[in-house]
Amino acid sequence: MKYIDMHCDTIYELYKKQKNGSGESLRENSGHVDLRRMEKGGAMLQNFALFVNMGKTDNPLEEALRMADLYYEELRANEDRIAPVYCFADIEKNSREDKLSALLTVEEGGVCKGETAYLRDFYRLGVRMMTLTWNYANEIGCPAWNTAGVADEAEEKRGLTEKGREFVEEMGRIGMIVDVSHLSDAGFYDVLETLKKPFVASHSNAREVCPCARNLTDDMIRKLAERGGVIGLNFCPDFLTAAVDGRENPGTVAAVAEHAGHIIRVGGIECLGLGSDFDGIGGHAELPDCSYMPRLADALGKSGLSEDAVEKIFYKNVLRVYRDVLT
């Protein structure tokens, strides 16, 4: 079965490794995502994030641009197997030519330094989705938790800034998908109020199943679904199951299926997709890399979902959002 994955940090990992002299590439590497395993797992489209840790760079904009260069150099080196997506028609064209599709995203709106001109420049570079915050407050808004992985109740109640609302409106105008993963609870509702188009939580789960601030409440799931958006199931074990007595969570497909079932019951089958967070998480015992996606499809089927429902989760729902927003 084909799949679309709305979030991975593979470009960031390759960027770090190549800076240290590694010969790893998108074609083959020791991480979670490469072309060989994408093809084996049934990939149709992979979102590749330009992730910038604002606490570890003096120039986040420059860092993002360097990663964008790496992304395009990797696509150029493998143009016989994978091609970029700038609009929905590109996805259809790549499929006809039997090529994988790559969609460029940004994880950390702070790289724009509060300048909508830079936002538009990233669009011109091919970025078609942006996570408004990571784990730092920025010019746009506040995150769900801080860099220590701790929810901050004061920041949860702080939403988008006036500049943040301006960013969301501009993203809607130019056709860049707003991603609310990592955003504070108040920020989520500000996006809902400001933007009339569908938006996504590219790599988030259900807070009712696992009480993690990075996951969505039932009300958020309903509201996002009503807006026509999609939630990408995150494979991070600690976002799937609460850690017990400090013991490490290995990660199971049953836990992913549990979140899927809950989100479907709350928001309906149309609001669910995949957002693995591969190369941004330590690992998942039963889904160790993207070649194991068929194992998740099997688990969802065994949980009682029809083949059509699994196809909606694996690619159809995300395709709908991309058709609506990526003109």
C-alpha positions in Angstrom: 0.0 0.0 0.0 1.2 3.5 -0.9 1.8 6.0 1.9 2.4 9.7 2.5 4.4 10.7 5.6 3.9 14.3 6.6 7.0 14.7 8.8 10.6 13.4 9.0 13.9 15.1 10.1 16.1 13.2 7.6 17.5 16.3 6.0 18.6 17.7 9.4 20.3 14.4 10.2 22.1 14.2 6.9 23.1 17.9 7.3 24.7 17.1 10.7 26.4 13.9 9.4 27.8 15.6 6.3 29.2 18.4 8.3 31.1 15.8 10.3 32.5 14.3 7.1 30.0 11.4 6.7 29.4 10.0 3.2 25.7 9.2 4.1 23.1 10.5 1.6 19.4 10.3 0.9 20.1 7.3 -1.4 21.4 5.3 1.5 22.0 6.1 5.2 22.0 4.7 8.7 18.9 6.6 9.8 15.2 5.9 9.4 14.6 7.2 5.8 16.4 6.6 2.6 15.3 6.0 -1.0 15.8 2.2 -0.9 13.7 1.8 2.2 11.1 4.3 1.0 10.6 2.2 -2.2 10.4 -1.0 -0.1 7.9 0.5 2.3 5.6 1.8 -0.5 6.2 5.6 -0.3 4.3 7.9 -2.6 5.4 11.1 -1.0 7.7 12.1 1.9 7.6 15.5 3.6 11.2 16.5 4.4 11.6 19.1 7.2 14.2 21.8 7.4 14.5 21.5 11.2 16.4 24.2 13.1 17.1 24.1 16.8 17.0 27.8 17.7 19.1 27.2 20.8 22.0 25.7 18.9 22.6 28.2 16.1 23.4 31.9 15.9 21.8 32.2 12.5 18.7 30.1 12.1 17.9 31.5 8.7 21.3 30.6 7.3 21.0 27.2 8.8 17.7 26.5 7.1 19.0 27.8 3.8 22.1 25.4 4.0 19.7 22.5 4.6 17.5 23.6 1.7 20.6 23.4 -0.5 21.4 19.9 0.8 17.8 18.9 0.0 18.0 20.0 -3.6 21.5 18.6 -4.1 20.2 15.2 -2.9 17.2 15.4 -5.2 19.4 16.4 -8.1 21.7 13.4 -7.4 18.7 11.1 -7.4 16.5 12.7 -10.0 15.8 9.3 -11.7 14.0 8.1 -8.5 12.5 11.2 -6.7 11.3 14.6 -7.7 10.1 17.7 -5.8 6.5 18.8 -5.3 5.5 22.5 -5.7 1.8 22.0 -6.5 -0.7 19.1 -6.4 -0.2 18.4 -10.1 3.4 17.5 -9.4 2.3 14.6 -7.2 0.2 13.2 -10.1 3.0 13.7 -12.6 5.6 12.0 -10.4 3.3 9.1 -9.8 2.8 8.7 -13.6 6.6 8.7 -14.1 6.9 6.1 -11.3 9.0 8.5 -9.1 8.8 9.2 -5.4 7.6 12.7 -4.4 9.4 15.0 -2.0 7.7 17.9 -0.3 9.8 20.5 1.5 8.7 21.8 4.9 10.1 24.0 7.7 10.0 22.9 11.4 10.5 26.2 13.3 8.8 29.3 12.0 11.4 31.3 13.9 13.8 30.9 10.9 11.8 33.7 9.3 12.8 36.1 12.0 9.3 37.6 12.0 9.6 38.7 8.4 6.8 37.7 6.0 9.2 38.6 3.2 11.4 35.6 4.4 8.2 33.5 4.6 7.5 34.2 0.9 11.1 33.5 0.1 10.9 30.1 1.6 7.7 29.5 -0.5 9.8 30.5 -3.6 12.4 27.9 -2.5 9.7 25.2 -2.5 8.5 25.1 1.1 4.9 24.1 1.2 4.3 23.5 4.9 5.6 25.2 8.0 5.4 24.2 11.7 4.9 27.6 13.4 7.0 26.8 16.5 9.3 24.1 17.8 10.1 24.1 21.5 11.0 27.8 21.8 8.7 30.9 21.8 9.4 32.9 18.7 7.9 35.9 16.9 4.9 33.9 15.8 3.8 32.2 19.1 4.5 29.8 21.9 5.2 26.1 21.9 3.3 23.3 23.8 6.3 22.5 25.9 9.9 23.7 26.3 13.2 22.3 25.2 13.4 20.1 28.4 10.2 18.4 27.2 8.1 20.0 30.0 4.7 21.6 29.5 4.6 25.3 30.6 1.1 26.2 31.7 1.8 29.9 31.3 2.9 29.4 27.7 0.1 27.0 26.9 -2.3 29.9 27.5 -0.3 32.2 25.2 -1.3 31.9 21.6 -0.2 33.6 18.4 1.3 37.1 18.5 -0.1 39.7 16.2 2.8 38.9 13.9 1.8 35.3 14.1 -1.7 36.0 12.9 -0.2 37.9 10.1 2.0 34.9 9.2 -1.0 32.5 9.3 -3.0 34.8 7.0 -0.1 35.1 4.6 0.4 31.4 4.5 -3.2 30.9 3.6 -2.9 33.5 0.9 0.2 32.1 -0.8 -0.7 28.4 -0.4 1.6 27.2 2.3 0.1 24.7 4.7 -0.1 25.7 8.4 1.2 23.0 10.8 0.2 23.3 14.4 2.3 20.4 15.8 4.4 21.8 18.7 2.1 24.9 19.0 0.6 25.8 22.3 -3.1 25.1 23.0 -4.0 28.7 22.8 -2.1 29.0 19.5 -4.1 26.1 18.1 -7.3 28.0 18.7 -5.9 31.2 17.3 -5.0 29.4 14.1 -8.5 28.0 14.0 -9.9 31.6 14.3 -7.5 33.2 11.9 -7.3 30.7 9.0 -10.3 29.5 7.0 -8.5 26.8 5.1 -7.6 23.3 6.2 -4.5 23.0 8.4 -2.6 20.1 9.8 -0.9 18.7 12.9 1.7 16.9 10.9 3.1 14.7 13.8 0.8 14.6 16.8 -1.3 12.0 18.6 -4.3 12.0 21.0 -3.9 13.5 24.4 -6.7 11.4 25.8 -4.8 8.2 25.1 -1.3 9.6 26.1 -1.4 12.7 28.3 1.4 14.5 26.6 1.2 18.3 25.9 2.4 17.6 22.3 -0.7 15.6 21.6 -4.1 17.1 20.7 -7.2 17.2 23.0 -10.4 15.7 21.8 -11.8 19.2 21.2 -8.8 20.1 19.0 -9.2 16.9 17.1 -12.9 17.7 16.4 -12.2 21.3 15.4 -9.3 20.4 13.1 -11.5 17.7 11.5 -14.4 20.1 11.0 -12.0 22.4 9.2 -11.0 19.6 6.8 -7.5 19.1 8.2 -5.4 16.0 9.0 -3.5 14.8 12.0 -0.4 12.7 11.3 0.2 9.8 13.7 3.6 10.3 15.4 5.6 7.1 16.0 7.5 8.5 19.0 7.0 5.9 21.8 6.6 8.6 24.5 3.9 10.3 22.5 2.1 7.0 22.2 2.2 5.6 25.7 3.0 7.3 29.0 6.3 6.1 30.4 5.9 4.0 33.6 8.4 4.3 36.5 10.9 5.9 34.2 11.2 2.8 32.0 11.9 3.2 28.3 9.0 2.9 25.9 10.1 0.5 23.1 7.1 1.4 20.8 4.4 -0.9 19.4 2.2 -0.9 16.4 -0.7 -1.7 18.8 -0.1 1.7 20.5 -0.2 3.5 17.1 -3.5 1.7 16.3 -5.0 2.7 19.6 -4.4 6.4 18.8 -5.8 5.9 15.4 -8.9 4.3 16.7 -9.4 7.1 19.2 -8.9 9.9 16.7 -11.3 8.3 14.3 -14.0 7.9 17.0 -13.6 11.6 17.9 -13.0 13.3 14.5 -13.9 10.7 11.9 -11.9 8.7 9.4 -11.2 11.7 7.1 -9.0 13.5 9.6 -6.2 11.0 10.1 -2.9 10.5 8.3 0.7 9.6 9.0 3.5 11.8 10.5 6.2 9.4 11.6 8.8 11.9 12.9 11.4 9.5 11.6 15.0 10.7 12.2 13.5 13.0 14.8 12.8 10.3 17.4 15.1 7.8 19.0 13.4 4.9 17.5 10.3 2.6 17.5 10.9 -1.1 18.1 8.2 -2.4 15.7 8.5 0.4 13.2 12.3 0.9 13.1 12.3 2.6 9.7 10.1 3.5 6.7 10.4 0.1 5.1 8.2 -1.2 7.9 5.1 0.8 6.9 3.3 -2.4 5.7 3.5 -3.7 9.2 1.5 -0.7 10.4 -1.1 -1.2 7.6 -1.5 -4.8 8.8 -2.0 -3.7 12.4 -4.6 -1.1 11.5 -6.5 -3.8 9.4 -6.3 -6.2 12.3 -7.7 -3.5 14.6 -10.9 -3.6 12.6 -10.4 -0.9 10.0 -11.4 -1.6 6.4 -8.9 -1.5 3.6 -10.5 1.7 2.4 -10.1 3.3 5.9 -6.4 2.2 6.0 -5.9 3.8 2.5 -7.4 7.0 3.7 -5.0 7.1 6.7 -2.0 6.0 4.6 -2.4 8.6 1.8 -5.9 9.6 0.6 -6.7 12.1 3.4 -3.4 13.9 3.1 -3.8 14.0 -0.7 -7.2 15.7 -0.2 -5.6 18.5 1.9 -2.8 18.9 -0.6 -5.3 19.1 -3.4 -7.2 21.8 -1.5 -4.2 24.0 -0.5 -1.4 23.3 -2.9 -2.7 25.1 -6.0 
